[in-house]
Amino acid sequence: MHPSNSGPSLGWLSPEQLAAVAQNSEAALEGQHLLIPFFGARYSLGPTTIWGPTGKRPADKICDLLVNYVLRFPEVPPRLDRRVSFRELEGAGPLVVSFANNTNKTIVNTFAGKLPQLKSAAGALGGKPQHPASGFDLSLKFQALPHIPLYLQFNDAEAPFPAQSSLLLEASIEHFLDMQSIITLGTFLCGQLAANGYD
């Protein structure tokens, strides 16, 4: 029996909604629960329960993100054909600085001069180097959720230039997540990378 962990995000998902995601992605159904990869780790979503890979309920913002993903999941997932910055998303304007501080600035502050540590930290989250790196010291792809890849590009400091980081999204992410969930996704990735880098 799985632990009950009802919270503010839960009670919104129907078995039909969970099944629809499984039919159109690499997620799978186990009874009434959707087993979904989130940055390579398995999370389980049911009509009234969510738990992470350790068997505990994730943080509220992660629960909200996963519920939002299921509720918005399109009947026909769009193609991945255009990478954009957060700034280019509709409605991002007033949130751009905050997003940059929680993502790109976090990466620069943590990994400037520590390129090997960034590679190692990324590997723990399923990050895969992209070749060619398109003019960057390191270009990484993360599979956040089915149909939602994230791309991190990083140039280490080299006098007189400071380190630079850029997090790119697929334009189609707006079909799967609302703005708050997109912010949570980017913040989670960069926060986990930073935490892994300090280990």
MARSE-708679 format. One record per atom (N, C-alpha, C): x, y, z; atom name. Coordinates in pm, whole numbers, plus 50000, padded with zeros to 5 digits. Example, Ala and Ser with C-alpha at 12.3 -4.5 7.8 and 13.67 -1.06 7.14 Angstrom:
+-------+-------+-------+----+
|    px |    py |    pz | at |
+-------+-------+-------+----+
| 51319 | 49431 | 50780 |  N |
| 51230 | 49550 | 50780 | CA |
| 51320 | 49670 | 50780 |  C |
| 51285 | 49775 | 50708 |  N |
| 51367 | 49894 | 50714 | CA |
| 51290 | 50003 | 50787 |  C |
+-------+-------+-------+----+
// end
This chain:
+-------+-------+-------+----+
|    px |    py |    pz | at |
+-------+-------+-------+----+
| 50085 | 49881 | 50000 |  N |
| 50000 | 50000 | 50000 | CA |
| 50088 | 50124 | 50000 |  C |
| 50054 | 50222 | 49916 |  N |
| 50133 | 50343 | 49908 | CA |
| 50085 | 50445 | 50010 |  C |
| 50175 | 50528 | 50061 |  N |
| 50136 | 50627 | 50162 | CA |
| 50046 | 50733 | 50103 |  C |
| 49950 | 50775 | 50181 |  N |
| 49863 | 50886 | 50139 | CA |
| 49933 | 51017 | 50172 |  C |
| 49923 | 51113 | 50079 |  N |
| 49991 | 51240 | 50102 | CA |
| 49912 | 51353 | 50039 |  C |
| 49785 | 51358 | 50072 |  N |
| 49700 | 51460 | 50015 | CA |
| 49753 | 51598 | 50051 |  C |
| 49746 | 51689 | 49957 |  N |
| 49795 | 51824 | 49978 | CA |
| 49726 | 51918 | 49883 |  C |
| 49774 | 52041 | 49873 |  N |
| 49706 | 52142 | 49793 | CA |
| 49701 | 52110 | 49645 |  C |
| 49793 | 52024 | 49594 |  N |
| 49797 | 51993 | 49452 | CA |
| 49705 | 51877 | 49415 |  C |
| 49663 | 51800 | 49513 |  N |
| 49606 | 51669 | 49484 | CA |
| 49454 | 51670 | 49482 |  C |
| 49399 | 51559 | 49431 |  N |
| 49255 | 51547 | 49418 | CA |
| 49202 | 51604 | 49288 |  C |
| 49294 | 51645 | 49199 |  N |
| 49254 | 51706 | 49072 | CA |
| 49269 | 51611 | 48955 |  C |
| 49334 | 51500 | 48971 |  N |
| 49369 | 51414 | 48859 | CA |
| 49275 | 51295 | 48850 |  C |
| 49223 | 51273 | 48731 |  N |
| 49137 | 51157 | 48708 | CA |
| 49219 | 51045 | 48648 |  C |
| 49176 | 50921 | 48662 |  N |
| 49247 | 50810 | 48597 | CA |
| 49258 | 50830 | 48446 |  C |
| 49156 | 50892 | 48387 |  N |
| 49158 | 50915 | 48243 | CA |
| 49269 | 51014 | 48204 |  C |
| 49288 | 51116 | 48284 |  N |
| 49393 | 51214 | 48255 | CA |
| 49532 | 51149 | 48268 |  C |
| 49549 | 51068 | 48368 |  N |
| 49677 | 50999 | 48388 | CA |
| 49703 | 50902 | 48273 |  C |
| 49599 | 50832 | 48230 |  N |
| 49613 | 50736 | 48120 | CA |
| 49649 | 50807 | 47990 |  C |
| 49594 | 50926 | 47969 |  N |
| 49621 | 51001 | 47846 | CA |
| 49769 | 51036 | 47834 |  C |
| 49831 | 51071 | 47946 |  N |
| 49975 | 51102 | 47944 | CA |
| 50053 | 50976 | 47911 |  C |
| 50017 | 50864 | 47972 |  N |
| 50089 | 50739 | 47948 | CA |
| 50079 | 50696 | 47802 |  C |
| 49966 | 50722 | 47738 |  N |
| 49947 | 50681 | 47599 | CA |
| 50031 | 50760 | 47501 |  C |
| 50074 | 50879 | 47541 |  N |
| 50145 | 50967 | 47448 | CA |
| 50283 | 51007 | 47497 |  C |
| 50343 | 50923 | 47581 |  N |
| 50477 | 50954 | 47632 | CA |
| 50540 | 50826 | 47683 |  C |
| 50663 | 50838 | 47734 |  N |
| 50732 | 50723 | 47790 | CA |
| 50695 | 50699 | 47935 |  C |
| 50599 | 50773 | 47988 |  N |
| 50546 | 50742 | 48121 | CA |
| 50464 | 50613 | 48111 |  C |
| 50442 | 50550 | 48227 |  N |
| 50370 | 50421 | 48228 | CA |
| 50268 | 50421 | 48340 |  C |
| 50164 | 50341 | 48322 |  N |
| 50062 | 50325 | 48425 | CA |
| 50091 | 50201 | 48509 |  C |
| 50071 | 50216 | 48639 |  N |
| 50075 | 50103 | 48732 | CA |
| 49950 | 50114 | 48817 |  C |
| 49849 | 50037 | 48783 |  N |
| 49719 | 50056 | 48847 | CA |
| 49663 | 50191 | 48807 |  C |
| 49628 | 50274 | 48905 |  N |
| 49579 | 50409 | 48877 | CA |
| 49688 | 50514 | 48891 |  C |
| 49812 | 50471 | 48900 |  N |
| 49922 | 50565 | 48918 | CA |
| 50006 | 50577 | 48792 |  C |
| 50044 | 50701 | 48763 |  N |
| 50130 | 50730 | 48650 | CA |
| 50274 | 50735 | 48698 |  C |
| 50359 | 50652 | 48642 |  N |
| 50502 | 50650 | 48675 | CA |
| 50572 | 50734 | 48569 |  C |
| 50625 | 50847 | 48611 |  N |
| 50676 | 50943 | 48515 | CA |
| 50819 | 50982 | 48547 |  C |
| 50907 | 50985 | 48446 |  N |
| 51046 | 51026 | 48471 | CA |
| 51057 | 51178 | 48483 |  C |
| 51116 | 51224 | 48591 |  N |
| 51139 | 51366 | 48615 | CA |
| 51288 | 51384 | 48637 |  C |
| 51357 | 51437 | 48537 |  N |
| 51503 | 51445 | 48538 | CA |
| 51564 | 51308 | 48567 |  C |
| 51506 | 51206 | 48506 |  N |
| 51562 | 51071 | 48514 | CA |
| 51522 | 50990 | 48635 |  C |
| 51458 | 51054 | 48733 |  N |
| 51412 | 50983 | 48853 | CA |
| 51262 | 50954 | 48840 |  C |
| 51217 | 50843 | 48894 |  N |
| 51077 | 50804 | 48878 | CA |
| 50990 | 50864 | 48988 |  C |
| 50888 | 50936 | 48943 |  N |
| 50787 | 50992 | 49033 | CA |
| 50654 | 50922 | 49004 |  C |
| 50570 | 50912 | 49105 |  N |
| 50441 | 50844 | 49091 | CA |
| 50328 | 50940 | 49124 |  C |
| 50233 | 50952 | 49029 |  N |
| 50118 | 51040 | 49046 | CA |
| 49991 | 50958 | 49042 |  C |
| 49909 | 50974 | 49144 |  N |
| 49778 | 50913 | 49146 | CA |
| 49672 | 51019 | 49163 |  C |
| 49545 | 50981 | 49161 |  N |
| 49438 | 51080 | 49177 | CA |
| 49448 | 51159 | 49307 |  C |
| 49502 | 51099 | 49413 |  N |
| 49509 | 51168 | 49541 | CA |
| 49646 | 51160 | 49607 |  C |
| 49746 | 51105 | 49538 |  N |
| 49878 | 51090 | 49598 | CA |
| 49988 | 51123 | 49496 |  C |
| 50096 | 51176 | 49545 |  N |
| 50218 | 51195 | 49466 | CA |
| 50335 | 51160 | 49556 |  C |
| 50428 | 51083 | 49505 |  N |
| 50550 | 51061 | 49582 | CA |
| 50668 | 51051 | 49487 |  C |
| 50783 | 51084 | 49542 |  N |
| 50905 | 51089 | 49464 | CA |
| 50983 | 50960 | 49471 |  C |
| 51104 | 50958 | 49419 |  N |
| 51184 | 50835 | 49412 | CA |
| 51223 | 50779 | 49548 |  C |
| 51220 | 50863 | 49652 |  N |
| 51254 | 50813 | 49786 | CA |
| 51132 | 50763 | 49861 |  C |
| 51014 | 50769 | 49797 |  N |
| 50891 | 50726 | 49863 | CA |
| 50825 | 50833 | 49946 |  C |
| 50881 | 50956 | 49942 |  N |
| 50823 | 51067 | 50017 | CA |
| 50754 | 51164 | 49923 |  C |
| 50663 | 51243 | 49980 |  N |
| 50595 | 51344 | 49900 | CA |
| 50694 | 51455 | 49863 |  C |
| 50701 | 51493 | 49735 |  N |
| 50790 | 51602 | 49696 | CA |
| 50742 | 51736 | 49753 |  C |
| 50825 | 51837 | 49738 |  N |
| 50788 | 51972 | 49779 | CA |
| 50662 | 52016 | 49705 |  C |
| 50586 | 52105 | 49768 |  N |
| 50459 | 52149 | 49710 | CA |
| 50475 | 52202 | 49568 |  C |
| 50580 | 52279 | 49541 |  N |
| 50597 | 52336 | 49408 | CA |
| 50621 | 52229 | 49303 |  C |
| 50689 | 52122 | 49340 |  N |
| 50710 | 52012 | 49246 | CA |
| 50579 | 51938 | 49223 |  C |
| 50502 | 51917 | 49329 |  N |
| 50370 | 51855 | 49313 | CA |
| 50283 | 51940 | 49221 |  C |
| 50282 | 52071 | 49243 |  N |
| 50203 | 52160 | 49159 | CA |
| 50247 | 52151 | 49013 |  C |
| 50378 | 52145 | 48991 |  N |
| 50431 | 52135 | 48855 | CA |
| 50383 | 52006 | 48788 |  C |
| 50393 | 51894 | 48856 |  N |
| 50355 | 51766 | 48798 | CA |
| 50205 | 51760 | 48770 |  C |
| 50125 | 51813 | 48860 |  N |
| 49981 | 51817 | 48837 | CA |
| 49949 | 51906 | 48718 |  C |
| 50014 | 52021 | 48712 |  N |
| 49995 | 52114 | 48600 | CA |
| 50028 | 52046 | 48467 |  C |
| 50135 | 51969 | 48466 |  N |
| 50177 | 51896 | 48347 | CA |
| 50068 | 51799 | 48300 |  C |
| 50013 | 51722 | 48392 |  N |
| 49909 | 51626 | 48355 | CA |
| 49783 | 51697 | 48308 |  C |
| 49743 | 51802 | 48379 |  N |
| 49619 | 51873 | 48343 | CA |
| 49628 | 51940 | 48207 |  C |
| 49746 | 51988 | 48170 |  N |
| 49763 | 52062 | 48045 | CA |
| 49811 | 51974 | 47930 |  C |
| 49841 | 51849 | 47957 |  N |
| 49902 | 51763 | 47856 | CA |
| 49815 | 51760 | 47730 |  C |
| 49872 | 51800 | 47615 |  N |
| 49791 | 51810 | 47493 | CA |
| 49754 | 51673 | 47435 |  C |
| 49641 | 51669 | 47369 |  N |
| 49596 | 51543 | 47308 | CA |
| 49698 | 51493 | 47206 |  C |
| 49755 | 51587 | 47132 |  N |
| 49861 | 51554 | 47037 | CA |
| 49983 | 51637 | 47074 |  C |
| 50085 | 51579 | 47136 |  N |
| 50203 | 51657 | 47176 | CA |
| 50267 | 51724 | 47055 |  C |
| 50300 | 51853 | 47066 |  N |
| 50360 | 51925 | 46953 | CA |
| 50503 | 51881 | 46927 |  C |
| 50551 | 51912 | 46809 |  N |
| 50688 | 51880 | 46772 | CA |
| 50786 | 51971 | 46846 |  C |
| 50906 | 51918 | 46867 |  N |
| 51014 | 51997 | 46924 | CA |
| 51092 | 52057 | 46808 |  C |
| 51076 | 52186 | 46784 |  N |
| 51138 | 52242 | 46664 | CA |
| 51197 | 52381 | 46681 |  C |
| 51189 | 52439 | 46803 |  N |
| 51242 | 52574 | 46819 | CA |
| 51282 | 52598 | 46963 |  C |
| 51411 | 52627 | 46984 |  N |
| 51460 | 52658 | 47118 | CA |
| 51448 | 52808 | 47143 |  C |
| 51405 | 52842 | 47262 |  N |
| 51386 | 52982 | 47298 | CA |
| 51441 | 53007 | 47438 |  C |
| 51467 | 53132 | 47467 |  N |
| 51501 | 53170 | 47604 | CA |
| 51372 | 53195 | 47681 |  C |
| 51382 | 53199 | 47812 |  N |
| 51265 | 53228 | 47894 | CA |
| 51204 | 53362 | 47856 |  C |
| 51287 | 53458 | 47822 |  N |
| 51243 | 53592 | 47787 | CA |
| 51143 | 53591 | 47670 |  C |
| 51156 | 53494 | 47580 |  N |
| 51074 | 53489 | 47461 | CA |
| 50936 | 53428 | 47484 |  C |
| 50912 | 53371 | 47600 |  N |
| 50782 | 53311 | 47628 | CA |
| 50678 | 53418 | 47656 |  C |
| 50554 | 53391 | 47617 |  N |
| 50447 | 53487 | 47639 | CA |
| 50425 | 53511 | 47788 |  C |
| 50423 | 53636 | 47828 |  N |
| 50399 | 53671 | 47967 | CA |
| 50521 | 53666 | 48056 |  C |
| 50639 | 53642 | 47997 |  N |
| 50760 | 53628 | 48079 | CA |
| 50815 | 53762 | 48127 |  C |
| 50780 | 53871 | 48059 |  N |
| 50843 | 54001 | 48082 | CA |
| 50879 | 54036 | 48224 |  C |
| 50781 | 54047 | 48315 |  N |
| 50813 | 54091 | 48452 | CA |
| 50887 | 53987 | 48535 |  C |
| 50903 | 53865 | 48481 |  N |
| 50966 | 53757 | 48558 | CA |
| 51106 | 53724 | 48509 |  C |
| 51151 | 53792 | 48404 |  N |
| 51278 | 53757 | 48341 | CA |
| 51396 | 53769 | 48438 |  C |
| 51404 | 53879 | 48511 |  N |
| 51518 | 53900 | 48601 | CA |
| 51519 | 53796 | 48711 |  C |
| 51404 | 53768 | 48769 |  N |
| 51397 | 53668 | 48876 | CA |
| 51436 | 53530 | 48824 |  C |
| 51389 | 53495 | 48704 |  N |
| 51423 | 53366 | 48646 | CA |
| 51574 | 53357 | 48622 |  C |
| 51633 | 53462 | 48567 |  N |
| 51777 | 53463 | 48541 | CA |
| 51857 | 53448 | 48670 |  C |
| 51813 | 53515 | 48776 |  N |
| 51884 | 53506 | 48904 | CA |
| 51879 | 53364 | 48961 |  C |
| 51767 | 53295 | 48940 |  N |
| 51748 | 53162 | 48997 | CA |
| 51804 | 53051 | 48908 |  C |
| 51844 | 53085 | 48787 |  N |
| 51894 | 52983 | 48694 | CA |
| 52036 | 53016 | 48649 |  C |
| 52048 | 53104 | 48553 |  N |
| 52179 | 53133 | 48495 | CA |
| 52279 | 53188 | 48597 |  C |
| 52232 | 53278 | 48682 |  N |
| 52323 | 53336 | 48782 | CA |
| 52367 | 53229 | 48882 |  C |
| 52276 | 53139 | 48919 |  N |
| 52311 | 53031 | 49010 | CA |
| 52421 | 52944 | 48951 |  C |
| 52409 | 52911 | 48823 |  N |
| 52509 | 52827 | 48757 | CA |
| 52644 | 52897 | 48752 |  C |
| 52644 | 53024 | 48714 |  N |
| 52770 | 53099 | 48705 | CA |
| 52837 | 53110 | 48841 |  C |
| 52759 | 53145 | 48942 |  N |
| 52816 | 53162 | 49076 | CA |
| 52872 | 53031 | 49133 |  C |
| 52810 | 52920 | 49094 |  N |
| 52853 | 52791 | 49149 | CA |
| 52967 | 52728 | 49071 |  C |
| 52965 | 52743 | 48938 |  N |
| 53055 | 52662 | 48856 | CA |
| 53161 | 52741 | 48778 |  C |
| 53172 | 52871 | 48796 |  N |
| 53280 | 52945 | 48731 | CA |
| 53415 | 52887 | 48775 |  C |
| 53496 | 52847 | 48679 |  N |
| 53624 | 52785 | 48710 | CA |
| 53614 | 52640 | 48751 |  C |
| 53493 | 52580 | 48739 |  N |
| 53472 | 52442 | 48784 | CA |
| 53398 | 52361 | 48678 |  C |
| 53447 | 52365 | 48556 |  N |
| 53379 | 52296 | 48447 | CA |
| 53364 | 52145 | 48472 |  C |
| 53467 | 52075 | 48522 |  N |
| 53449 | 51932 | 48549 | CA |
| 53339 | 51904 | 48651 |  C |
| 53327 | 51991 | 48751 |  N |
| 53222 | 51971 | 48851 | CA |
| 53083 | 51989 | 48791 |  C |
| 53069 | 52081 | 48696 |  N |
| 52940 | 52099 | 48629 | CA |
| 52905 | 51975 | 48547 |  C |
| 53002 | 51919 | 48477 |  N |
| 52976 | 51797 | 48401 | CA |
| 52930 | 51684 | 48494 |  C |
| 52995 | 51671 | 48607 |  N |
| 52960 | 51566 | 48702 | CA |
| 52823 | 51589 | 48762 |  C |
| 52795 | 51714 | 48802 |  N |
| 52666 | 51747 | 48860 | CA |
| 52553 | 51723 | 48761 |  C |
| 52578 | 51753 | 48634 |  N |
| 52477 | 51734 | 48530 | CA |
| 52448 | 51586 | 48509 |  C |
| 52552 | 51504 | 48514 |  N |
| 52533 | 51361 | 48493 | CA |
| 52439 | 51299 | 48594 |  C |
| 52441 | 51349 | 48718 |  N |
| 52352 | 51296 | 48822 | CA |
| 52206 | 51326 | 48794 |  C |
| 52179 | 51422 | 48705 |  N |
| 52042 | 51458 | 48668 | CA |
| 52008 | 51415 | 48526 |  C |
| 52090 | 51327 | 48472 |  N |
| 52065 | 51277 | 48337 | CA |
| 52110 | 51371 | 48228 |  C |
| 52188 | 51475 | 48261 |  N |
| 52234 | 51570 | 48161 | CA |
| 52333 | 51505 | 48066 |  C |
| 52313 | 51527 | 47937 |  N |
| 52400 | 51467 | 47836 | CA |
| 52467 | 51576 | 47754 |  C |
| 52600 | 51572 | 47742 |  N |
| 52670 | 51671 | 47659 | CA |
| 52623 | 51664 | 47514 |  C |
| 52608 | 51780 | 47452 |  N |
| 52567 | 51790 | 47313 | CA |
| 52688 | 51820 | 47227 |  C |
| 52698 | 51752 | 47115 |  N |
| 52810 | 51770 | 47024 | CA |
| 52756 | 51802 | 46884 |  C |
| 52807 | 51909 | 46822 |  N |
| 52906 | 52002 | 46877 | CA |
| 52843 | 52094 | 46982 |  C |
| 52926 | 52160 | 47061 |  N |
| 52877 | 52246 | 47168 | CA |
| 52842 | 52386 | 47119 |  C |
| 52851 | 52409 | 46989 |  N |
| 52806 | 52535 | 46927 | CA |
| 52870 | 52659 | 46989 |  C |
| 53001 | 52654 | 47006 |  N |
| 53073 | 52772 | 47054 | CA |
| 53077 | 52786 | 47205 |  C |
| 53023 | 52689 | 47277 |  N |
| 53026 | 52692 | 47424 | CA |
| 53125 | 52590 | 47477 |  C |
| 53176 | 52616 | 47596 |  N |
| 53264 | 52519 | 47659 | CA |
| 53189 | 52390 | 47692 |  C |
| 53061 | 52404 | 47724 |  N |
| 52979 | 52287 | 47757 | CA |
| 52834 | 52315 | 47718 |  C |
| 52776 | 52222 | 47645 |  N |
| 52634 | 52231 | 47608 | CA |
| 52567 | 52103 | 47652 |  C |
| 52463 | 52114 | 47734 |  N |
| 52399 | 51998 | 47796 | CA |
| 52250 | 51992 | 47763 |  C |
| 52200 | 51871 | 47750 |  N |
| 52056 | 51849 | 47734 | CA |
| 52004 | 51768 | 47852 |  C |
| 51897 | 51816 | 47913 |  N |
| 51830 | 51746 | 48023 | CA |
| 51687 | 51712 | 47979 |  C |
| 51645 | 51590 | 48004 |  N |
| 51506 | 51553 | 47978 | CA |
| 51430 | 51572 | 48108 |  C |
| 51365 | 51687 | 48120 |  N |
| 51295 | 51718 | 48245 | CA |
| 51175 | 51628 | 48264 |  C |
| 51089 | 51623 | 48163 |  N |
| 50969 | 51541 | 48160 | CA |
| 50951 | 51494 | 48016 |  C |
| 50868 | 51393 | 47992 |  N |
| 50843 | 51356 | 47853 | CA |
| 50797 | 51476 | 47769 |  C |
| 50862 | 51497 | 47657 |  N |
| 50836 | 51607 | 47564 | CA |
| 50887 | 51742 | 47614 |  C |
| 50961 | 51745 | 47726 |  N |
| 51012 | 51872 | 47777 | CA |
| 51163 | 51860 | 47803 |  C |
| 51245 | 51885 | 47702 |  N |
| 51389 | 51894 | 47725 | CA |
| 51429 | 52036 | 47764 |  C |
| 51536 | 52047 | 47838 |  N |
| 51598 | 52176 | 47871 | CA |
| 51742 | 52172 | 47823 |  C |
| 51794 | 52288 | 47782 |  N |
| 51929 | 52295 | 47728 | CA |
| 52009 | 52399 | 47806 |  C |
| 52120 | 52357 | 47862 |  N |
| 52206 | 52447 | 47937 | CA |
| 52336 | 52467 | 47860 |  C |
| 52369 | 52593 | 47833 |  N |
| 52493 | 52628 | 47764 | CA |
| 52580 | 52708 | 47859 |  C |
| 52708 | 52671 | 47865 |  N |
| 52796 | 52732 | 47964 | CA |
| 52932 | 52763 | 47903 |  C |
| 52978 | 52885 | 47924 |  N |
| 53113 | 52926 | 47891 | CA |
| 53185 | 52963 | 48020 |  C |
| 53298 | 52900 | 48045 |  N |
| 53373 | 52931 | 48166 | CA |
| 53444 | 53066 | 48152 |  C |
| 53483 | 53122 | 48265 |  N |
| 53551 | 53251 | 48265 | CA |
| 53686 | 53239 | 48194 |  C |
| 53716 | 53339 | 48115 |  N |
| 53845 | 53348 | 48047 | CA |
| 53874 | 53496 | 48027 |  C |
| 53975 | 53547 | 48097 |  N |
| 54005 | 53690 | 48098 | CA |
| 54010 | 53744 | 47954 |  C |
| 53942 | 53857 | 47933 |  N |
| 53872 | 53943 | 48031 | CA |
| 53723 | 53912 | 48042 |  C |
| 53680 | 53795 | 47996 |  N |
| 53537 | 53765 | 47992 | CA |
| 53494 | 53681 | 48113 |  C |
| 53382 | 53716 | 48175 |  N |
| 53331 | 53637 | 48288 | CA |
| 53262 | 53510 | 48239 |  C |
| 53237 | 53420 | 48329 |  N |
| 53161 | 53299 | 48295 | CA |
| 53020 | 53339 | 48254 |  C |
| 52961 | 53261 | 48164 |  N |
| 52825 | 53288 | 48117 | CA |
| 52747 | 53158 | 48110 |  C |
| 52618 | 53167 | 48142 |  N |
| 52529 | 53052 | 48136 | CA |
| 52399 | 53092 | 48070 |  C |
| 52342 | 53000 | 47993 |  N |
| 52216 | 53027 | 47926 | CA |
| 52130 | 52901 | 47930 |  C |
| 52009 | 52913 | 47981 |  N |
| 51915 | 52801 | 47986 | CA |
| 51810 | 52822 | 47877 |  C |
| 51800 | 52727 | 47785 |  N |
| 51705 | 52736 | 47676 | CA |
| 51596 | 52631 | 47691 |  C |
| 51479 | 52664 | 47637 |  N |
| 51362 | 52578 | 47644 | CA |
| 51310 | 52555 | 47502 |  C |
| 51230 | 52451 | 47485 |  N |
| 51156 | 52437 | 47361 | CA |
| 51035 | 52529 | 47367 |  C |
| 51004 | 52595 | 47255 |  N |
| 50888 | 52683 | 47252 | CA |
| 50760 | 52609 | 47288 |  C |
| 50756 | 52479 | 47261 |  N |
| 50637 | 52398 | 47289 | CA |
| 50611 | 52379 | 47438 |  C |
| 50704 | 52421 | 47524 |  N |
| 50684 | 52401 | 47668 | CA |
| 50557 | 52469 | 47717 |  C |
| 50515 | 52575 | 47648 |  N |
| 50395 | 52648 | 47689 | CA |
| 50268 | 52565 | 47671 |  C |
| 50276 | 52457 | 47593 |  N |
| 50161 | 52367 | 47579 | CA |
| 50148 | 52274 | 47698 |  C |
| 50256 | 52257 | 47774 |  N |
| 50259 | 52159 | 47882 | CA |
| 50255 | 52220 | 48022 |  C |
| 50309 | 52342 | 48036 |  N |
| 50323 | 52401 | 48169 | CA |
| 50285 | 52548 | 48166 |  C |
| 50228 | 52596 | 48276 |  N |
| 50202 | 52739 | 48287 | CA |
| 50331 | 52809 | 48331 |  C |
| 50327 | 52941 | 48337 |  N |
| 50448 | 53019 | 48362 | CA |
| 50511 | 52986 | 48497 |  C |
| 50430 | 52971 | 48601 |  N |
| 50486 | 52942 | 48732 | CA |
| 50556 | 52807 | 48734 |  C |
| 50499 | 52709 | 48664 |  N |
| 50561 | 52577 | 48661 | CA |
| 50690 | 52579 | 48580 |  C |
| 50696 | 52661 | 48476 |  N |
| 50819 | 52674 | 48398 | CA |
| 50930 | 52733 | 48486 |  C |
| 50894 | 52833 | 48566 |  N |
| 50991 | 52891 | 48659 | CA |
| 51038 | 52787 | 48759 |  C |
| 50945 | 52710 | 48813 |  N |
| 50981 | 52605 | 48908 | CA |
| 51074 | 52504 | 48844 |  C |
| 51048 | 52469 | 48719 |  N |
| 51130 | 52370 | 48650 | CA |
| 51274 | 52418 | 48635 |  C |
| 51292 | 52541 | 48587 |  N |
| 51426 | 52595 | 48571 | CA |
| 51498 | 52611 | 48703 |  C |
| 51426 | 52658 | 48804 |  N |
| 51485 | 52678 | 48936 | CA |
| 51526 | 52545 | 48999 |  C |
| 51441 | 52443 | 48980 |  N |
| 51473 | 52311 | 49034 | CA |
| 51601 | 52256 | 48970 |  C |
| 51609 | 52263 | 48837 |  N |
| 51727 | 52211 | 48768 | CA |
| 51854 | 52278 | 48817 |  C |
| 51854 | 52410 | 48816 |  N |
| 51978 | 52481 | 48850 | CA |
| 52010 | 52468 | 48999 |  C |
| 51907 | 52464 | 49083 |  N |
| 51929 | 52441 | 49226 | CA |
| 51988 | 52305 | 49253 |  C |
| 51938 | 52203 | 49183 |  N |
| 51992 | 52068 | 49202 | CA |
| 52135 | 52056 | 49149 |  C |
| 52162 | 52123 | 49037 |  N |
| 52299 | 52123 | 48986 | CA |
| 52394 | 52187 | 49087 |  C |
| 52352 | 52300 | 49142 |  N |
| 52435 | 52368 | 49242 | CA |
| 52457 | 52278 | 49364 |  C |
| 52351 | 52213 | 49410 |  N |
| 52363 | 52126 | 49526 | CA |
| 52458 | 52009 | 49497 |  C |
| 52446 | 51952 | 49376 |  N |
| 52536 | 51844 | 49338 | CA |
| 52681 | 51892 | 49328 |  C |
| 52697 | 52017 | 49285 |  N |
| 52831 | 52072 | 49271 | CA |
| 52901 | 52096 | 49402 |  C |
| 52822 | 52115 | 49508 |  N |
| 52880 | 52138 | 49640 | CA |
| 52910 | 52008 | 49713 |  C |
| 52852 | 51896 | 49663 |  N |
| 52872 | 51768 | 49732 | CA |
| 53017 | 51722 | 49725 |  C |
+-------+-------+-------+----+
// end
